[in-house]
Amino acid sequence: MNSSDGKRLILRIAKAGEVLEMASAVSGAQAEMTAETLYPSKIAIIERSEFSASCASSEVYQTLTVELSRT
């Protein structure tokens, strides 16, 4: 996020393996944030249709519930 005087503000730092913008994936709304990495990283982009299909798995559903409760 940028402050009114143009300085970058860090809202939080995600941990390895954390899913970003889970609420947008579920709702279909456009993502409201951007992200940048502190170190070289591997990022996986999952299409919404693929994500929705995988939610049938109890493991994915459990992770989804935990992540959405954080927002």
N, C-alpha and C positions, 0 to 999 in steps of 0.2 A: 504494500500500500504506500502511496506517496502522501506526505504531509502537505499542508497548504503552501509551505515555502519550498516544495519540490524535493525534500529529503525522503529517502526510502525508509519505510518503517517495516520491521519484521513483525508479523502478527504471531507466528509460531514456526517451529522447525519440526517437520515431519520426520518420523523414524523410518529406518529401513523396513521395507515391506508394507508400509502404510498406504492405504488407498486414498487418493485425493479426489475431491468432487463427487463423492458417492451420492449425495443428495441430488445432484444434477442428473446423474445416470438413472436414478430411480424415477425422478419426476419428468425427465425429458426436457427440463429447462436448460437454457444456455449457462455454461459455467460462469461463475461470478468472480473467479480469482485467477491469478497467474502464479506460476511457481518457477523458481530457479534453483539450481543445485549449488551446493557449497563445494562439492568434489565431483570428479567424473562419475557419472551414474548411468545405469541402465533403466530405461523407462518403457513400460509396456502400455500400449493404448489398446483398450478393449472396446469393440463396437457395442453399442447399446443392445442390439438384438442378441449378440453372443452373451453379454452380461445377463440379460433377462433369462435366457435359456439356462444359464448355469445356476441361477437362484433356486432352482429346484433341489439342488444339493443341500443337505442339512448343514454341512460345514460352511458353505458360502452364505447360507441364510443366517447362521449364527454370527459370522463376521459382519454381515450387512447390518444386523440389529445393533451390534456393539458400535460400529462406526457411525450409524445414524443417530445413536443416542448421544454422541459427542458433539453434535452440531447445535 
